[in-house]
Amino acid sequence: ELPNDRSEAFIHIIGNSASPRVDLVCCILTNNRKDCYDAIEKVLCIDCPIPSQVFLY
């Protein structure tokens, strides 16, 4: 569970959970903030490339 819905919280959890054993990352956003989506996609496409899907709840 995340402490808040800021992009930094998602990035922190993704960074701590990323490993060669991770096949897919799914993130569920509770708001429509483009900056949060962009930050998540940047990390998962560039910094630690893992297939991902981001959902808006």
MOPAC internal coordinates of N, CA, C and O (Angstrom, degrees):
PM7 1SCF
backbone

  N    0.0000 0     0.00 0     0.00 0    0    0    0
  C    1.4550 1     0.00 0     0.00 0    1    0    0
  C    1.5240 1   108.34 1     0.00 0    2    1    0
  O    1.2310 1   121.16 1   -41.22 1    3    2    1
  N    1.3167 1   115.38 1   138.78 1    3    2    1
  C    1.4635 1   121.29 1  -179.65 1    5    3    2
  C    1.5226 1   110.89 1   -89.19 1    6    5    3
  O    1.2310 1   120.14 1   -33.63 1    7    6    5
  N    1.3206 1   117.35 1   146.37 1    7    6    5
  C    1.4621 1   120.09 1   179.20 1    9    7    6
  C    1.5264 1   112.50 1   -71.52 1   10    9    7
  O    1.2310 1   120.20 1   155.89 1   11   10    9
  N    1.3524 1   117.22 1   -24.11 1   11   10    9
  C    1.4651 1   122.13 1   179.17 1   13   11   10
  C    1.5200 1   108.02 1  -159.39 1   14   13   11
  O    1.2310 1   120.47 1     1.01 1   15   14   13
  N    1.3283 1   116.71 1  -178.99 1   15   14   13
  C    1.4659 1   119.47 1  -177.99 1   17   15   14
  C    1.5262 1   112.51 1  -106.22 1   18   17   15
  O    1.2310 1   120.55 1  -154.44 1   19   18   17
  N    1.3195 1   116.56 1    25.56 1   19   18   17
  C    1.4632 1   120.53 1   177.76 1   21   19   18
  C    1.5270 1   109.76 1   -79.55 1   22   21   19
  O    1.2310 1   121.05 1   -26.52 1   23   22   21
  N    1.3131 1   115.59 1   153.48 1   23   22   21
  C    1.4648 1   119.93 1  -177.35 1   25   23   22
  C    1.5241 1   111.57 1   -60.38 1   26   25   23
  O    1.2310 1   119.98 1   146.32 1   27   26   25
  N    1.3298 1   117.65 1   -33.68 1   27   26   25
  C    1.4631 1   120.93 1  -179.85 1   29   27   26
  C    1.5243 1   111.71 1   -61.19 1   30   29   27
  O    1.2310 1   120.30 1   144.50 1   31   30   29
  N    1.3210 1   117.04 1   -35.50 1   31   30   29
  C    1.4638 1   120.72 1   179.28 1   33   31   30
  C    1.5283 1   110.41 1   -66.29 1   34   33   31
  O    1.2310 1   120.41 1   135.88 1   35   34   33
  N    1.3273 1   116.83 1   -44.12 1   35   34   33
  C    1.4615 1   120.36 1   177.56 1   37   35   34
  C    1.5244 1   110.81 1   -62.52 1   38   37   35
  O    1.2310 1   120.58 1   133.81 1   39   38   37
  N    1.3303 1   116.50 1   -46.19 1   39   38   37
  C    1.4625 1   121.52 1  -177.57 1   41   39   38
  C    1.5323 1   110.51 1   -61.71 1   42   41   39
  O    1.2310 1   120.46 1   139.13 1   43   42   41
  N    1.3205 1   116.72 1   -40.87 1   43   42   41
  C    1.4678 1   121.24 1   179.18 1   45   43   42
  C    1.5339 1   110.69 1   -61.74 1   46   45   43
  O    1.2310 1   120.27 1   131.63 1   47   46   45
  N    1.3119 1   117.09 1   -48.37 1   47   46   45
  C    1.4662 1   120.88 1  -179.35 1   49   47   46
  C    1.5271 1   110.99 1   -64.91 1   50   49   47
  O    1.2310 1   120.54 1   137.82 1   51   50   49
  N    1.3336 1   116.56 1   -42.18 1   51   50   49
  C    1.4688 1   119.62 1   178.56 1   53   51   50
  C    1.5247 1   110.16 1   -61.55 1   54   53   51
  O    1.2310 1   120.34 1   135.31 1   55   54   53
  N    1.3211 1   116.96 1   -44.69 1   55   54   53
  C    1.4611 1   120.67 1   179.60 1   57   55   54
  C    1.5122 1   112.68 1   -61.68 1   58   57   55
  O    1.2310 1   120.39 1   141.45 1   59   58   57
  N    1.3242 1   116.86 1   -38.55 1   59   58   57
  C    1.4670 1   120.86 1   179.66 1   61   59   58
  C    1.5289 1   112.62 1   -74.24 1   62   61   59
  O    1.2310 1   120.33 1   154.95 1   63   62   61
  N    1.3202 1   116.97 1   -25.05 1   63   62   61
  C    1.4643 1   120.88 1  -175.19 1   65   63   62
  C    1.5210 1   113.63 1   -98.54 1   66   65   63
  O    1.2310 1   120.08 1   164.11 1   67   66   65
  N    1.3144 1   117.45 1   -15.89 1   67   66   65
  C    1.4672 1   120.54 1  -176.04 1   69   67   66
  C    1.5229 1   110.41 1   -66.80 1   70   69   67
  O    1.2310 1   121.41 1   -49.32 1   71   70   69
  N    1.3073 1   114.91 1   130.68 1   71   70   69
  C    1.4606 1   121.65 1   176.38 1   73   71   70
  C    1.5242 1   107.64 1  -158.26 1   74   73   71
  O    1.2310 1   120.28 1   -13.60 1   75   74   73
  N    1.3173 1   117.07 1   166.40 1   75   74   73
  C    1.4704 1   118.98 1   178.11 1   77   75   74
  C    1.5301 1   113.52 1   -61.28 1   78   77   75
  O    1.2310 1   120.21 1   161.24 1   79   78   77
  N    1.3180 1   117.20 1   -18.76 1   79   78   77
  C    1.4646 1   121.05 1  -179.57 1   81   79   78
  C    1.5237 1   112.96 1   -81.67 1   82   81   79
  O    1.2310 1   119.62 1   168.20 1   83   82   81
  N    1.3287 1   118.32 1   -11.80 1   83   82   81
  C    1.4668 1   121.67 1  -178.98 1   85   83   82
  C    1.5258 1   108.79 1   -81.47 1   86   85   83
  O    1.2310 1   120.63 1   -56.64 1   87   86   85
  N    1.3424 1   116.41 1   123.36 1   87   86   85
  C    1.4614 1   121.54 1  -178.82 1   89   87   86
  C    1.5224 1   112.84 1   -97.04 1   90   89   87
  O    1.2310 1   120.07 1   151.33 1   91   90   89
  N    1.3237 1   117.46 1   -28.67 1   91   90   89
  C    1.4545 1   121.56 1  -175.35 1   93   91   90
  C    1.5215 1   109.15 1  -156.92 1   94   93   91
  O    1.2310 1   120.70 1   -39.68 1   95   94   93
  N    1.3197 1   116.26 1   140.32 1   95   94   93
  C    1.4633 1   121.37 1   175.35 1   97   95   94
  C    1.5220 1   107.73 1  -115.92 1   98   97   95
  O    1.2310 1   120.49 1   -51.94 1   99   98   97
  N    1.3272 1   116.68 1   128.06 1   99   98   97
  C    1.4614 1   122.57 1   175.25 1  101   99   98
  C    1.5182 1   107.99 1  -115.75 1  102  101   99
  O    1.2310 1   120.98 1   -52.45 1  103  102  101
  N    1.3285 1   115.73 1   127.55 1  103  102  101
  C    1.4625 1   121.27 1   177.56 1  105  103  102
  C    1.5162 1   108.54 1  -118.45 1  106  105  103
  O    1.2310 1   120.65 1   -42.32 1  107  106  105
  N    1.3207 1   116.35 1   137.68 1  107  106  105
  C    1.4562 1   121.81 1   177.37 1  109  107  106
  C    1.5163 1   107.72 1  -113.49 1  110  109  107
  O    1.2310 1   120.79 1   -65.44 1  111  110  109
  N    1.3292 1   116.09 1   114.56 1  111  110  109
  C    1.4624 1   121.73 1   179.67 1  113  111  110
  C    1.5208 1   109.37 1   -94.37 1  114  113  111
  O    1.2310 1   120.90 1   -40.27 1  115  114  113
  N    1.3171 1   115.89 1   139.73 1  115  114  113
  C    1.4639 1   120.50 1   179.33 1  117  115  114
  C    1.5195 1   112.14 1   -99.22 1  118  117  115
  O    1.2310 1   120.86 1  -174.22 1  119  118  117
  N    1.3291 1   115.95 1     5.78 1  119  118  117
  C    1.4619 1   119.83 1   177.34 1  121  119  118
  C    1.5214 1   108.32 1  -143.39 1  122  121  119
  O    1.2310 1   120.81 1    -8.24 1  123  122  121
  N    1.2998 1   116.06 1   171.76 1  123  122  121
  C    1.4586 1   121.36 1  -175.80 1  125  123  122
  C    1.5266 1   110.97 1  -105.98 1  126  125  123
  O    1.2310 1   120.10 1  -136.47 1  127  126  125
  N    1.3302 1   117.42 1    43.53 1  127  126  125
  C    1.4680 1   121.17 1  -177.55 1  129  127  126
  C    1.5161 1   110.18 1   -87.23 1  130  129  127
  O    1.2310 1   121.14 1   -61.87 1  131  130  129
  N    1.3137 1   115.42 1   118.13 1  131  130  129
  C    1.4596 1   121.40 1  -178.60 1  133  131  130
  C    1.5224 1   111.79 1   -65.25 1  134  133  131
  O    1.2310 1   119.65 1   145.94 1  135  134  133
  N    1.3268 1   118.28 1   -34.06 1  135  134  133
  C    1.4636 1   120.14 1  -178.97 1  137  135  134
  C    1.5265 1   111.55 1   -63.50 1  138  137  135
  O    1.2310 1   120.32 1   143.10 1  139  138  137
  N    1.3128 1   117.00 1   -36.90 1  139  138  137
  C    1.4654 1   120.57 1   178.68 1  141  139  138
  C    1.5301 1   109.85 1   -68.90 1  142  141  139
  O    1.2310 1   120.40 1   133.79 1  143  142  141
  N    1.3097 1   116.85 1   -46.21 1  143  142  141
  C    1.4643 1   121.14 1   177.44 1  145  143  142
  C    1.5217 1   110.63 1   -58.44 1  146  145  143
  O    1.2310 1   120.33 1   132.67 1  147  146  145
  N    1.3238 1   116.97 1   -47.33 1  147  146  145
  C    1.4674 1   121.38 1  -178.74 1  149  147  146
  C    1.5267 1   112.03 1   -61.97 1  150  149  147
  O    1.2310 1   120.27 1   140.48 1  151  150  149
  N    1.3339 1   117.08 1   -39.52 1  151  150  149
  C    1.4671 1   120.71 1   179.59 1  153  151  150
  C    1.5284 1   110.93 1   -65.69 1  154  153  151
  O    1.2310 1   120.44 1   137.31 1  155  154  153
  N    1.3141 1   116.76 1   -42.69 1  155  154  153
  C    1.4674 1   120.95 1   178.91 1  157  155  154
  C    1.5213 1   110.10 1   -63.63 1  158  157  155
  O    1.2310 1   120.42 1   132.79 1  159  158  157
  N    1.3184 1   116.80 1   -47.21 1  159  158  157
  C    1.4639 1   120.66 1  -179.31 1  161  159  158
  C    1.5274 1   111.79 1   -64.00 1  162  161  159
  O    1.2310 1   119.94 1   142.61 1  163  162  161
  N    1.3260 1   117.73 1   -37.39 1  163  162  161
  C    1.4664 1   120.94 1   178.52 1  165  163  162
  C    1.5283 1   110.28 1   -61.03 1  166  165  163
  O    1.2310 1   120.75 1   132.29 1  167  166  165
  N    1.3167 1   116.17 1   -47.71 1  167  166  165
  C    1.4652 1   119.85 1  -179.36 1  169  167  166
  C    1.5259 1   110.68 1   -63.49 1  170  169  167
  O    1.2310 1   120.50 1   135.89 1  171  170  169
  N    1.3256 1   116.65 1   -44.11 1  171  170  169
  C    1.4602 1   119.80 1  -174.75 1  173  171  170
  C    1.5273 1   113.60 1   -80.47 1  174  173  171
  O    1.2310 1   119.72 1   166.65 1  175  174  173
  N    1.3134 1   118.14 1   -13.35 1  175  174  173
  C    1.4721 1   120.61 1   176.60 1  177  175  174
  C    1.5193 1   112.06 1  -101.24 1  178  177  175
  O    1.2310 1   120.02 1   146.87 1  179  178  177
  N    1.3287 1   117.56 1   -33.13 1  179  178  177
  C    1.4629 1   120.70 1  -171.99 1  181  179  178
  C    1.5270 1   112.25 1  -112.22 1  182  181  179
  O    1.2310 1   120.20 1   124.46 1  183  182  181
  N    1.3234 1   117.22 1   -55.54 1  183  182  181
  C    1.4647 1   121.02 1  -172.52 1  185  183  182
  C    1.5290 1   112.82 1   -70.99 1  186  185  183
  O    1.2310 1   120.18 1   130.60 1  187  186  185
  N    1.3094 1   117.26 1   -49.40 1  187  186  185
  C    1.4681 1   120.74 1   175.68 1  189  187  186
  C    1.5272 1   106.60 1  -137.36 1  190  189  187
  O    1.2310 1   120.29 1   -91.81 1  191  190  189
  N    1.3279 1   117.05 1    88.19 1  191  190  189
  C    1.4666 1   120.69 1  -173.01 1  193  191  190
  C    1.5283 1   113.38 1   -63.37 1  194  193  191
  O    1.2310 1   121.98 1   -72.15 1  195  194  193
  N    1.3185 1   113.81 1   107.85 1  195  194  193
  C    1.4607 1   122.31 1   177.47 1  197  195  194
  C    1.5269 1   106.18 1  -134.89 1  198  197  195
  O    1.2310 1   119.11 1   -46.01 1  199  198  197
  N    1.3238 1   119.31 1   133.99 1  199  198  197
  C    1.4608 1   119.81 1   174.88 1  201  199  198
  C    1.5264 1   109.89 1   -55.32 1  202  201  199
  O    1.2310 1   121.23 1   -37.55 1  203  202  201
  N    1.3351 1   115.25 1   142.45 1  203  202  201
  C    1.4625 1   118.05 1  -174.94 1  205  203  202
  C    1.5166 1   111.16 1  -147.53 1  206  205  203
  O    1.2310 1   121.98 1   -19.12 1  207  206  205
  N    1.3221 1   113.81 1   160.88 1  207  206  205
  C    1.4556 1   122.19 1   172.27 1  209  207  206
  C    1.5172 1   106.85 1  -140.48 1  210  209  207
  O    1.2310 1   120.99 1   -48.63 1  211  210  209
  N    1.3293 1   115.71 1   131.37 1  211  210  209
  C    1.4620 1   121.17 1   178.66 1  213  211  210
  C    1.5185 1   107.41 1  -113.30 1  214  213  211
  O    1.2310 1   120.72 1   -53.06 1  215  214  213
  N    1.3301 1   116.23 1   126.94 1  215  214  213
  C    1.4554 1   122.62 1  -178.95 1  217  215  214
  C    1.5211 1   109.62 1  -110.84 1  218  217  215
  O    1.2310 1   120.94 1   -32.07 1  219  218  217
  N    1.3081 1   115.80 1   147.93 1  219  218  217
  C    1.4627 1   121.69 1   173.71 1  221  219  218
  C    1.5169 1   107.62 1  -105.21 1  222  221  219
  O    1.2310 1   120.87 1   -55.76 1  223  222  221
  N    1.3395 1   115.93 1   124.24 1  223  222  221
  C    1.4647 1   121.54 1  -177.34 1  225  223  222
  C    1.4910 1   109.80 1  -100.66 1  226  225  223
  O    1.2310 1   120.10 1   180.00 1  227  226  225

